[in-house]
Amino acid sequence: MEFVERRPTVKAPAEWFTGDVWFDVLHAGREPSRMRVNLVRFSPGARTHWHSHVLGQTLHVVSGTALVGTRDGTVLAARPGETVTCPPGEEHWHGATPESFMEHLALWEGAGDQVPETDWLEAVTTGQYGRPRTTSG
């Protein structure tokens, strides 16, 4: 057992995000573990670009409201304490509402064997971001 060395907060790269986003790498597993965990903070209106994960991704909302969109036009609005799963290979995006900050834990696994964990695609359009939202109830 050991403490994991704390890494500094990093500003997310503009080629993968729209708006201001920062993240802390909480865990980047070493073989045989391939677990990845980041705490990601989005400013109002900020969001990822479209992307997919080879083994899927889980998002757990810590504060604010997370918007999670899929190619079929669905936009889920998840609140603190709620968790959203994105299946392997599903193209999706996630981010904050225009009104407030949001932070979530992003959890995913690498596939190993030099296979990219994430396939980054184009930016989410204003129309895609502004679609009606579905809540859990």
Residue pairs with C-beta under 8 A, 6 or more apart in sequence:
4 26
4 27
7 24
7 25
9 22
9 23
9 24
10 22
10 23
10 24
10 25
11 20
11 21
11 22
12 21
12 22
12 23
12 40
15 49
15 120
16 48
16 49
16 51
16 120
17 46
17 47
17 48
17 49
18 45
18 46
18 47
18 48
18 49
18 95
18 123
18 124
19 42
19 43
19 44
19 45
19 46
19 47
19 95
19 96
20 42
20 43
20 46
21 40
21 41
21 42
21 43
21 46
21 48
21 95
22 40
22 41
23 38
23 39
23 40
23 41
23 106
24 38
24 39
25 36
25 37
25 38
26 37
26 38
26 39
26 105
27 35
27 36
27 37
28 36
29 35
29 36
29 110
31 112
34 109
34 110
34 111
34 112
35 107
35 109
36 106
36 107
36 108
36 109
36 110
36 117
37 105
37 106
37 107
38 105
38 106
39 62
39 103
39 104
39 105
39 106
40 103
40 104
40 105
40 106
41 101
41 102
41 103
42 64
42 95
42 96
42 101
42 102
42 103
43 96
43 101
44 96
44 97
44 98
44 99
44 100
44 101
45 95
45 96
45 97
45 98
46 95
46 96
47 67
47 93
47 94
47 95
47 96
47 124
47 129
48 93
48 94
48 95
48 124
49 93
49 120
49 121
49 122
49 123
49 124
50 71
50 91
50 92
50 93
50 120
50 121
50 122
50 123
50 124
51 91
51 92
51 93
51 118
51 119
51 120
51 121
52 86
52 88
52 89
52 90
52 91
52 92
52 118
52 119
52 121
53 86
53 88
53 89
53 108
53 117
53 118
53 119
54 88
54 89
54 110
54 111
54 115
54 116
54 117
54 118
54 119
55 88
55 108
55 109
55 110
55 111
55 117
56 85
56 86
56 87
56 88
56 89
56 90
56 108
56 109
57 85
57 86
57 92
57 106
57 107
57 108
58 83
58 84
58 85
58 86
58 106
58 107
58 108
59 66
59 68
59 78
59 83
59 84
59 85
59 86
59 94
59 104
59 105
59 106
59 107
60 82
60 83
60 104
60 105
60 107
61 78
61 79
61 80
61 81
61 82
61 83
61 84
61 102
61 103
61 104
62 80
62 103
62 104
62 105
63 80
63 101
63 102
63 103
64 80
64 96
64 97
64 100
64 101
64 102
64 103
65 77
65 78
65 79
65 96
65 97
65 100
65 102
66 76
66 77
66 78
66 82
66 84
66 94
66 95
66 96
66 102
66 104
67 75
67 76
67 77
67 78
67 94
67 95
67 96
67 97
67 129
67 133
68 75
68 76
68 78
68 84
68 86
68 92
68 93
68 94
69 75
69 76
69 92
69 93
69 94
69 124
69 128
69 129
69 131
70 90
70 91
70 92
71 90
71 91
71 92
73 128
73 131
74 131
74 134
75 129
75 131
75 132
75 133
75 134
76 84
76 133
76 134
76 135
76 136
77 97
77 133
77 134
77 135
78 84
78 135
78 136
79 135
79 136
82 136
84 94
86 92
91 121
93 124
93 128
93 129
94 104
95 102
95 124
95 129
96 102
108 117
108 118
109 117
110 117
111 117
